[in-house]
Each structure stands twice: as structure tokens, then as C-alpha cells.
């Protein structure tokens, strides 16, 4: 797998760190055992990304 840096998408290292933190939050949300709570958490996380 090759990583191609596109400065038009990510312009700073902090942008990349936020993206990794968002991905971590999405992954953690999938570990919530209660379905309704999991969906609510995923909604909150995804809304914060976009």
C-alpha cells in the first residue's frame, strides 16, 4: 500500500491527528453493548466529523 500525501486534503499534521482521533471514537462506539446507545454515540461522532 502506498501513501500519497495530497496537500489539498490534509494541510497540517494536526489535521491528521484529528482524523485519527475521530476514527478511534468511531471504533470505540462499536464496542458499546446497548444498540440504542451505540447508534446515538455513532450519530454524535459522525456529526462531529462532517
PDBQT receptor file of N, H, CA, C and O in Angstrom, charges set to zero:
ATOM      1  N   UNK A   1       0.845  -1.167   0.000  1.00  0.00    +0.000 N 
ATOM      2  CA  UNK A   1       0.000   0.000   0.000  1.00  0.00    +0.000 C 
ATOM      3  C   UNK A   1       0.893   1.233   0.000  1.00  0.00    +0.000 C 
ATOM      4  O   UNK A   1       1.831   1.330   0.791  1.00  0.00    +0.000 OA
ATOM      5  N   UNK A   2       0.600   2.158  -0.878  1.00  0.00    +0.000 N 
ATOM      6  H   UNK A   2      -0.162   2.079  -1.520  1.00  0.00    +0.000 HD
ATOM      7  CA  UNK A   2       1.368   3.398  -0.944  1.00  0.00    +0.000 C 
ATOM      8  C   UNK A   2       0.550   4.536  -0.380  1.00  0.00    +0.000 C 
ATOM      9  O   UNK A   2      -0.652   4.627  -0.629  1.00  0.00    +0.000 OA
ATOM     10  N   UNK A   3       1.189   5.399   0.373  1.00  0.00    +0.000 N 
ATOM     11  H   UNK A   3       2.166   5.326   0.576  1.00  0.00    +0.000 HD
ATOM     12  CA  UNK A   3       0.529   6.569   0.922  1.00  0.00    +0.000 C 
ATOM     13  C   UNK A   3       0.900   7.761   0.067  1.00  0.00    +0.000 C 
ATOM     14  O   UNK A   3       2.077   8.094  -0.077  1.00  0.00    +0.000 OA
ATOM     15  N   UNK A   4      -0.109   8.402  -0.501  1.00  0.00    +0.000 N 
ATOM     16  H   UNK A   4      -1.065   8.131  -0.385  1.00  0.00    +0.000 HD
ATOM     17  CA  UNK A   4       0.131   9.583  -1.325  1.00  0.00    +0.000 C 
ATOM     18  C   UNK A   4      -0.389  10.804  -0.579  1.00  0.00    +0.000 C 
ATOM     19  O   UNK A   4      -1.593  10.943  -0.367  1.00  0.00    +0.000 OA
ATOM     20  N   UNK A   5       0.508  11.674  -0.189  1.00  0.00    +0.000 N 
ATOM     21  H   UNK A   5       1.486  11.561  -0.361  1.00  0.00    +0.000 HD
ATOM     22  CA  UNK A   5       0.127  12.880   0.540  1.00  0.00    +0.000 C 
ATOM     23  C   UNK A   5      -0.420  13.905  -0.436  1.00  0.00    +0.000 C 
ATOM     24  O   UNK A   5       0.262  14.301  -1.381  1.00  0.00    +0.000 OA
ATOM     25  N   UNK A   6      -1.632  14.328  -0.208  1.00  0.00    +0.000 N 
ATOM     26  H   UNK A   6      -2.186  14.007   0.559  1.00  0.00    +0.000 HD
ATOM     27  CA  UNK A   6      -2.252  15.359  -1.035  1.00  0.00    +0.000 C 
ATOM     28  C   UNK A   6      -2.459  16.589  -0.168  1.00  0.00    +0.000 C 
ATOM     29  O   UNK A   6      -3.329  16.602   0.702  1.00  0.00    +0.000 OA
ATOM     30  N   UNK A   7      -1.661  17.621  -0.405  1.00  0.00    +0.000 N 
ATOM     31  H   UNK A   7      -0.954  17.611  -1.112  1.00  0.00    +0.000 HD
ATOM     32  CA  UNK A   7      -1.727  18.809   0.449  1.00  0.00    +0.000 C 
ATOM     33  C   UNK A   7      -3.051  19.538   0.338  1.00  0.00    +0.000 C 
ATOM     34  O   UNK A   7      -3.336  20.410   1.159  1.00  0.00    +0.000 OA
ATOM     35  N   UNK A   8      -3.872  19.210  -0.654  1.00  0.00    +0.000 N 
ATOM     36  H   UNK A   8      -3.641  18.501  -1.321  1.00  0.00    +0.000 HD
ATOM     37  CA  UNK A   8      -5.188  19.829  -0.764  1.00  0.00    +0.000 C 
ATOM     38  C   UNK A   8      -6.199  19.185   0.177  1.00  0.00    +0.000 C 
ATOM     39  O   UNK A   8      -7.243  19.771   0.465  1.00  0.00    +0.000 OA
ATOM     40  N   UNK A   9      -5.899  18.003   0.647  1.00  0.00    +0.000 N 
ATOM     41  H   UNK A   9      -5.052  17.527   0.413  1.00  0.00    +0.000 HD
ATOM     42  CA  UNK A   9      -6.802  17.309   1.568  1.00  0.00    +0.000 C 
ATOM     43  C   UNK A   9      -6.375  17.546   3.017  1.00  0.00    +0.000 C 
ATOM     44  O   UNK A   9      -7.178  18.001   3.831  1.00  0.00    +0.000 OA
ATOM     45  N   UNK A  10      -5.134  17.245   3.337  1.00  0.00    +0.000 N 
ATOM     46  H   UNK A  10      -4.482  16.876   2.675  1.00  0.00    +0.000 HD
ATOM     47  CA  UNK A  10      -4.592  17.473   4.669  1.00  0.00    +0.000 C 
ATOM     48  C   UNK A  10      -3.445  18.458   4.554  1.00  0.00    +0.000 C 
ATOM     49  O   UNK A  10      -2.482  18.238   3.818  1.00  0.00    +0.000 OA
ATOM     50  N   UNK A  11      -3.566  19.548   5.296  1.00  0.00    +0.000 N 
ATOM     51  H   UNK A  11      -4.348  19.727   5.893  1.00  0.00    +0.000 HD
ATOM     52  CA  UNK A  11      -2.551  20.586   5.146  1.00  0.00    +0.000 C 
ATOM     53  C   UNK A  11      -1.590  20.652   6.321  1.00  0.00    +0.000 C 
ATOM     54  O   UNK A  11      -0.505  21.221   6.199  1.00  0.00    +0.000 OA
ATOM     55  N   UNK A  12      -1.968  20.081   7.452  1.00  0.00    +0.000 N 
ATOM     56  H   UNK A  12      -2.849  19.618   7.551  1.00  0.00    +0.000 HD
ATOM     57  CA  UNK A  12      -1.094  20.119   8.619  1.00  0.00    +0.000 C 
ATOM     58  C   UNK A  12      -1.132  18.788   9.342  1.00  0.00    +0.000 C 
ATOM     59  O   UNK A  12      -2.026  17.971   9.122  1.00  0.00    +0.000 OA
ATOM     60  N   UNK A  13      -0.164  18.583  10.195  1.00  0.00    +0.000 N 
ATOM     61  H   UNK A  13       0.562  19.247  10.373  1.00  0.00    +0.000 HD
ATOM     62  CA  UNK A  13      -0.126  17.352  10.986  1.00  0.00    +0.000 C 
ATOM     63  C   UNK A  13      -1.309  17.292  11.938  1.00  0.00    +0.000 C 
ATOM     64  O   UNK A  13      -1.821  16.205  12.204  1.00  0.00    +0.000 OA
ATOM     65  N   UNK A  14      -1.759  18.434  12.460  1.00  0.00    +0.000 N 
ATOM     66  H   UNK A  14      -1.343  19.317  12.244  1.00  0.00    +0.000 HD
ATOM     67  CA  UNK A  14      -2.890  18.422  13.388  1.00  0.00    +0.000 C 
ATOM     68  C   UNK A  14      -4.169  17.950  12.701  1.00  0.00    +0.000 C 
ATOM     69  O   UNK A  14      -5.011  17.321  13.342  1.00  0.00    +0.000 OA
ATOM     70  N   UNK A  15      -4.329  18.240  11.422  1.00  0.00    +0.000 N 
ATOM     71  H   UNK A  15      -3.645  18.751  10.901  1.00  0.00    +0.000 HD
ATOM     72  CA  UNK A  15      -5.486  17.724  10.686  1.00  0.00    +0.000 C 
ATOM     73  C   UNK A  15      -5.491  16.203  10.700  1.00  0.00    +0.000 C 
ATOM     74  O   UNK A  15      -6.535  15.578  10.884  1.00  0.00    +0.000 OA
ATOM     75  N   UNK A  16      -4.329  15.621  10.507  1.00  0.00    +0.000 N 
ATOM     76  H   UNK A  16      -3.481  16.129  10.357  1.00  0.00    +0.000 HD
ATOM     77  CA  UNK A  16      -4.193  14.171  10.508  1.00  0.00    +0.000 C 
ATOM     78  C   UNK A  16      -4.494  13.604  11.894  1.00  0.00    +0.000 C 
ATOM     79  O   UNK A  16      -5.143  12.564  12.001  1.00  0.00    +0.000 OA
ATOM     80  N   UNK A  17      -4.041  14.259  12.943  1.00  0.00    +0.000 N 
ATOM     81  H   UNK A  17      -3.513  15.104  12.856  1.00  0.00    +0.000 HD
ATOM     82  CA  UNK A  17      -4.291  13.781  14.301  1.00  0.00    +0.000 C 
ATOM     83  C   UNK A  17      -5.780  13.812  14.631  1.00  0.00    +0.000 C 
ATOM     84  O   UNK A  17      -6.281  12.908  15.300  1.00  0.00    +0.000 OA
ATOM     85  N   UNK A  18      -6.479  14.816  14.180  1.00  0.00    +0.000 N 
ATOM     86  H   UNK A  18      -6.072  15.550  13.636  1.00  0.00    +0.000 HD
ATOM     87  CA  UNK A  18      -7.922  14.879  14.403  1.00  0.00    +0.000 C 
ATOM     88  C   UNK A  18      -8.594  13.719  13.694  1.00  0.00    +0.000 C 
ATOM     89  O   UNK A  18      -9.503  13.099  14.245  1.00  0.00    +0.000 OA
ATOM     90  N   UNK A  19      -8.165  13.422  12.493  1.00  0.00    +0.000 N 
ATOM     91  H   UNK A  19      -7.426  13.926  12.045  1.00  0.00    +0.000 HD
ATOM     92  CA  UNK A  19      -8.745  12.313  11.746  1.00  0.00    +0.000 C 
ATOM     93  C   UNK A  19      -8.535  10.980  12.463  1.00  0.00    +0.000 C 
ATOM     94  O   UNK A  19      -9.432  10.138  12.482  1.00  0.00    +0.000 OA
ATOM     95  N   UNK A  20      -7.380  10.790  13.037  1.00  0.00    +0.000 N 
ATOM     96  H   UNK A  20      -6.651  11.475  13.021  1.00  0.00    +0.000 HD
ATOM     97  CA  UNK A  20      -7.097   9.562  13.780  1.00  0.00    +0.000 C 
ATOM     98  C   UNK A  20      -7.958   9.506  15.040  1.00  0.00    +0.000 C 
ATOM     99  O   UNK A  20      -8.469   8.442  15.392  1.00  0.00    +0.000 OA
ATOM    100  N   UNK A  21      -8.122  10.624  15.714  1.00  0.00    +0.000 N 
ATOM    101  H   UNK A  21      -7.707  11.488  15.428  1.00  0.00    +0.000 HD
ATOM    102  CA  UNK A  21      -8.961  10.668  16.916  1.00  0.00    +0.000 C 
ATOM    103  C   UNK A  21     -10.414  10.357  16.564  1.00  0.00    +0.000 C 
ATOM    104  O   UNK A  21     -11.091   9.643  17.303  1.00  0.00    +0.000 OA
ATOM    105  N   UNK A  22     -10.889  10.883  15.451  1.00  0.00    +0.000 N 
ATOM    106  H   UNK A  22     -10.339  11.463  14.851  1.00  0.00    +0.000 HD
ATOM    107  CA  UNK A  22     -12.261  10.599  15.021  1.00  0.00    +0.000 C 
ATOM    108  C   UNK A  22     -12.441   9.121  14.713  1.00  0.00    +0.000 C 
ATOM    109  O   UNK A  22     -13.453   8.522  15.078  1.00  0.00    +0.000 OA
ATOM    110  N   UNK A  23     -11.469   8.542  14.048  1.00  0.00    +0.000 N 
ATOM    111  H   UNK A  23     -10.647   9.029  13.752  1.00  0.00    +0.000 HD
ATOM    112  CA  UNK A  23     -11.526   7.110  13.745  1.00  0.00    +0.000 C 
ATOM    113  C   UNK A  23     -11.549   6.290  15.029  1.00  0.00    +0.000 C 
ATOM    114  O   UNK A  23     -12.297   5.318  15.131  1.00  0.00    +0.000 OA
ATOM    115  N   UNK A  24     -10.744   6.670  15.998  1.00  0.00    +0.000 N 
ATOM    116  H   UNK A  24     -10.136   7.460  15.915  1.00  0.00    +0.000 HD
ATOM    117  CA  UNK A  24     -10.726   5.980  17.290  1.00  0.00    +0.000 C 
ATOM    118  C   UNK A  24     -12.098   6.049  17.953  1.00  0.00    +0.000 C 
ATOM    119  O   UNK A  24     -12.577   5.054  18.497  1.00  0.00    +0.000 OA
ATOM    120  N   UNK A  25     -12.741   7.235  17.909  1.00  0.00    +0.000 N 
ATOM    121  H   UNK A  25     -12.353   8.043  17.467  1.00  0.00    +0.000 HD
ATOM    122  CA  UNK A  25     -14.062   7.399  18.520  1.00  0.00    +0.000 C 
ATOM    123  C   UNK A  25     -15.103   6.507  17.841  1.00  0.00    +0.000 C 
ATOM    124  O   UNK A  25     -15.956   5.926  18.512  1.00  0.00    +0.000 OA
ATOM    125  N   UNK A  26     -15.033   6.400  16.518  1.00  0.00    +0.000 N 
ATOM    126  H   UNK A  26     -14.340   6.872  15.973  1.00  0.00    +0.000 HD
ATOM    127  CA  UNK A  26     -15.973   5.536  15.792  1.00  0.00    +0.000 C 
ATOM    128  C   UNK A  26     -15.772   4.082  16.205  1.00  0.00    +0.000 C 
ATOM    129  O   UNK A  26     -16.740   3.366  16.464  1.00  0.00    +0.000 OA
ATOM    130  N   UNK A  27     -14.523   3.652  16.266  1.00  0.00    +0.000 N 
ATOM    131  H   UNK A  27     -13.737   4.234  16.057  1.00  0.00    +0.000 HD
ATOM    132  CA  UNK A  27     -14.226   2.271  16.656  1.00  0.00    +0.000 C 
ATOM    133  C   UNK A  27     -14.704   1.994  18.074  1.00  0.00    +0.000 C 
ATOM    134  O   UNK A  27     -15.292   0.945  18.336  1.00  0.00    +0.000 OA
ATOM    135  N   UNK A  28     -14.458   2.926  18.989  1.00  0.00    +0.000 N 
ATOM    136  H   UNK A  28     -13.980   3.778  18.775  1.00  0.00    +0.000 HD
ATOM    137  CA  UNK A  28     -14.889   2.740  20.374  1.00  0.00    +0.000 C 
ATOM    138  C   UNK A  28     -16.408   2.690  20.475  1.00  0.00    +0.000 C 
ATOM    139  O   UNK A  28     -16.947   1.955  21.302  1.00  0.00    +0.000 OA
ATOM    140  N   UNK A  29     -17.099   3.453  19.652  1.00  0.00    +0.000 N 
ATOM    141  H   UNK A  29     -16.661   4.050  18.980  1.00  0.00    +0.000 HD
ATOM    142  CA  UNK A  29     -18.561   3.454  19.696  1.00  0.00    +0.000 C 
ATOM    143  C   UNK A  29     -19.116   2.075  19.370  1.00  0.00    +0.000 C 
ATOM    144  O   UNK A  29     -20.153   1.682  19.905  1.00  0.00    +0.000 OA
ATOM    145  N   UNK A  30     -18.439   1.337  18.498  1.00  0.00    +0.000 N 
ATOM    146  H   UNK A  30     -17.597   1.656  18.063  1.00  0.00    +0.000 HD
ATOM    147  CA  UNK A  30     -18.905  -0.004  18.135  1.00  0.00    +0.000 C 
ATOM    148  C   UNK A  30     -18.780  -1.001  19.289  1.00  0.00    +0.000 C 
ATOM    149  O   UNK A  30     -19.353  -2.088  19.222  1.00  0.00    +0.000 OA
ATOM    150  N   UNK A  31     -18.054  -0.655  20.327  1.00  0.00    +0.000 N 
ATOM    151  H   UNK A  31     -17.588   0.228  20.381  1.00  0.00    +0.000 HD
ATOM    152  CA  UNK A  31     -17.915  -1.565  21.464  1.00  0.00    +0.000 C 
ATOM    153  C   UNK A  31     -19.019  -1.381  22.504  1.00  0.00    +0.000 C 
ATOM    154  O   UNK A  31     -19.082  -2.140  23.471  1.00  0.00    +0.000 OA
ATOM    155  N   UNK A  32     -19.880  -0.398  22.324  1.00  0.00    +0.000 N 
ATOM    156  H   UNK A  32     -19.829   0.218  21.539  1.00  0.00    +0.000 HD
ATOM    157  CA  UNK A  32     -20.987  -0.175  23.263  1.00  0.00    +0.000 C 
ATOM    158  C   UNK A  32     -22.003  -1.302  23.094  1.00  0.00    +0.000 C 
ATOM    159  O   UNK A  32     -22.512  -1.509  21.993  1.00  0.00    +0.000 OA
ATOM    160  N   UNK A  33     -22.304  -2.029  24.164  1.00  0.00    +0.000 N 
ATOM    161  H   UNK A  33     -21.891  -1.860  25.058  1.00  0.00    +0.000 HD
ATOM    162  CA  UNK A  33     -23.188  -3.196  24.039  1.00  0.00    +0.000 C 
ATOM    163  C   UNK A  33     -24.653  -2.857  23.754  1.00  0.00    +0.000 C 
ATOM    164  O   UNK A  33     -25.331  -3.627  23.073  1.00  0.00    +0.000 OA
ATOM    165  N   UNK A  34     -25.150  -1.742  24.248  1.00  0.00    +0.000 N 
ATOM    166  H   UNK A  34     -24.599  -1.117  24.801  1.00  0.00    +0.000 HD
ATOM    167  CA  UNK A  34     -26.550  -1.371  24.051  1.00  0.00    +0.000 C 
ATOM    168  C   UNK A  34     -26.727  -0.777  22.648  1.00  0.00    +0.000 C 
ATOM    169  O   UNK A  34     -26.074   0.206  22.297  1.00  0.00    +0.000 OA
ATOM    170  N   UNK A  35     -27.619  -1.384  21.850  1.00  0.00    +0.000 N 
ATOM    171  H   UNK A  35     -28.150  -2.182  22.135  1.00  0.00    +0.000 HD
ATOM    172  CA  UNK A  35     -27.798  -0.960  20.462  1.00  0.00    +0.000 C 
ATOM    173  C   UNK A  35     -28.214   0.503  20.323  1.00  0.00    +0.000 C 
ATOM    174  O   UNK A  35     -27.652   1.238  19.511  1.00  0.00    +0.000 OA
ATOM    175  N   UNK A  36     -29.193   0.921  21.111  1.00  0.00    +0.000 N 
ATOM    176  H   UNK A  36     -29.650   0.324  21.771  1.00  0.00    +0.000 HD
ATOM    177  CA  UNK A  36     -29.679   2.291  21.012  1.00  0.00    +0.000 C 
ATOM    178  C   UNK A  36     -28.593   3.286  21.406  1.00  0.00    +0.000 C 
ATOM    179  O   UNK A  36     -28.421   4.319  20.759  1.00  0.00    +0.000 OA
ATOM    180  N   UNK A  37     -27.868   2.968  22.468  1.00  0.00    +0.000 N 
ATOM    181  H   UNK A  37     -28.008   2.128  22.994  1.00  0.00    +0.000 HD
ATOM    182  CA  UNK A  37     -26.792   3.845  22.918  1.00  0.00    +0.000 C 
ATOM    183  C   UNK A  37     -25.661   3.890  21.877  1.00  0.00    +0.000 C 
ATOM    184  O   UNK A  37     -25.082   4.946  21.624  1.00  0.00    +0.000 OA
ATOM    185  N   UNK A  38     -25.360   2.737  21.284  1.00  0.00    +0.000 N 
ATOM    186  H   UNK A  38     -25.830   1.879  21.489  1.00  0.00    +0.000 HD
ATOM    187  CA  UNK A  38     -24.310   2.665  20.259  1.00  0.00    +0.000 C 
ATOM    188  C   UNK A  38     -24.663   3.541  19.066  1.00  0.00    +0.000 C 
ATOM    189  O   UNK A  38     -23.825   4.300  18.578  1.00  0.00    +0.000 OA
ATOM    190  N   UNK A  39     -25.913   3.437  18.592  1.00  0.00    +0.000 N 
ATOM    191  H   UNK A  39     -26.594   2.820  18.988  1.00  0.00    +0.000 HD
ATOM    192  CA  UNK A  39     -26.339   4.238  17.449  1.00  0.00    +0.000 C 
ATOM    193  C   UNK A  39     -26.299   5.725  17.759  1.00  0.00    +0.000 C 
ATOM    194  O   UNK A  39     -25.900   6.527  16.914  1.00  0.00    +0.000 OA
ATOM    195  N   UNK A  40     -26.711   6.098  18.962  1.00  0.00    +0.000 N 
ATOM    196  H   UNK A  40     -27.035   5.447  19.648  1.00  0.00    +0.000 HD
ATOM    197  CA  UNK A  40     -26.683   7.509  19.357  1.00  0.00    +0.000 C 
ATOM    198  C   UNK A  40     -25.241   8.021  19.388  1.00  0.00    +0.000 C 
ATOM    199  O   UNK A  40     -24.964   9.120  18.910  1.00  0.00    +0.000 OA
ATOM    200  N   UNK A  41     -24.331   7.235  19.944  1.00  0.00    +0.000 N 
ATOM    201  H   UNK A  41     -24.557   6.341  20.332  1.00  0.00    +0.000 HD
ATOM    202  CA  UNK A  41     -22.924   7.637  20.011  1.00  0.00    +0.000 C 
ATOM    203  C   UNK A  41     -22.321   7.746  18.611  1.00  0.00    +0.000 C 
ATOM    204  O   UNK A  41     -21.578   8.686  18.330  1.00  0.00    +0.000 OA
ATOM    205  N   UNK A  42     -22.634   6.800  17.738  1.00  0.00    +0.000 N 
ATOM    206  H   UNK A  42     -23.238   6.036  17.966  1.00  0.00    +0.000 HD
ATOM    207  CA  UNK A  42     -22.146   6.876  16.360  1.00  0.00    +0.000 C 
ATOM    208  C   UNK A  42     -22.665   8.119  15.653  1.00  0.00    +0.000 C 
ATOM    209  O   UNK A  42     -21.935   8.766  14.902  1.00  0.00    +0.000 OA
ATOM    210  N   UNK A  43     -23.922   8.448  15.895  1.00  0.00    +0.000 N 
ATOM    211  H   UNK A  43     -24.515   7.923  16.505  1.00  0.00    +0.000 HD
ATOM    212  CA  UNK A  43     -24.503   9.642  15.296  1.00  0.00    +0.000 C 
ATOM    213  C   UNK A  43     -23.769  10.894  15.762  1.00  0.00    +0.000 C 
ATOM    214  O   UNK A  43     -23.449  11.768  14.956  1.00  0.00    +0.000 OA
ATOM    215  N   UNK A  44     -23.503  10.980  17.060  1.00  0.00    +0.000 N 
ATOM    216  H   UNK A  44     -23.762  10.271  17.715  1.00  0.00    +0.000 HD
ATOM    217  CA  UNK A  44     -22.795  12.140  17.613  1.00  0.00    +0.000 C 
ATOM    218  C   UNK A  44     -21.389  12.249  17.022  1.00  0.00    +0.000 C 
ATOM    219  O   UNK A  44     -20.952  13.329  16.624  1.00  0.00    +0.000 OA
ATOM    220  N   UNK A  45     -20.691  11.115  16.972  1.00  0.00    +0.000 N 
ATOM    221  H   UNK A  45     -21.046  10.238  17.296  1.00  0.00    +0.000 HD
ATOM    222  CA  UNK A  45     -19.327  11.121  16.452  1.00  0.00    +0.000 C 
ATOM    223  C   UNK A  45     -19.307  11.503  14.977  1.00  0.00    +0.000 C 
ATOM    224  O   UNK A  45     -18.497  12.332  14.560  1.00  0.00    +0.000 OA
ATOM    225  N   UNK A  46     -20.192  10.904  14.186  1.00  0.00    +0.000 N 
ATOM    226  H   UNK A  46     -20.850  10.231  14.525  1.00  0.00    +0.000 HD
ATOM    227  CA  UNK A  46     -20.202  11.194  12.753  1.00  0.00    +0.000 C 
ATOM    228  C   UNK A  46     -20.622  12.630  12.462  1.00  0.00    +0.000 C 
ATOM    229  O   UNK A  46     -20.111  13.244  11.525  1.00  0.00    +0.000 OA
ATOM    230  N   UNK A  47     -21.538  13.168  13.245  1.00  0.00    +0.000 N 
ATOM    231  H   UNK A  47     -21.954  12.669  14.006  1.00  0.00    +0.000 HD
ATOM    232  CA  UNK A  47     -21.933  14.564  13.056  1.00  0.00    +0.000 C 
ATOM    233  C   UNK A  47     -20.780  15.512  13.369  1.00  0.00    +0.000 C 
ATOM    234  O   UNK A  47     -20.662  16.576  12.761  1.00  0.00    +0.000 OA
ATOM    235  N   UNK A  48     -19.933  15.126  14.315  1.00  0.00    +0.000 N 
ATOM    236  H   UNK A  48     -20.029  14.262  14.809  1.00  0.00    +0.000 HD
ATOM    237  CA  UNK A  48     -18.797  15.987  14.656  1.00  0.00    +0.000 C 
ATOM    238  C   UNK A  48     -17.722  15.958  13.578  1.00  0.00    +0.000 C 
ATOM    239  O   UNK A  48     -16.929  16.893  13.466  1.00  0.00    +0.000 OA
ATOM    240  N   UNK A  49     -17.690  14.885  12.781  1.00  0.00    +0.000 N 
ATOM    241  H   UNK A  49     -18.334  14.125  12.873  1.00  0.00    +0.000 HD
ATOM    242  CA  UNK A  49     -16.695  14.771  11.721  1.00  0.00    +0.000 C 
ATOM    243  C   UNK A  49     -17.091  15.614  10.515  1.00  0.00    +0.000 C 
ATOM    244  O   UNK A  49     -16.241  16.268   9.912  1.00  0.00    +0.000 OA
ATOM    245  N   UNK A  50     -18.360  15.606  10.163  1.00  0.00    +0.000 N 
ATOM    246  H   UNK A  50     -19.051  15.075  10.654  1.00  0.00    +0.000 HD
ATOM    247  CA  UNK A  50     -18.812  16.337   8.967  1.00  0.00    +0.000 C 
ATOM    248  C   UNK A  50     -19.427  17.648   9.296  1.00  0.00    +0.000 C 
ATOM    249  O   UNK A  50     -19.853  18.374   8.398  1.00  0.00    +0.000 OA
TER     250      UNK A  50
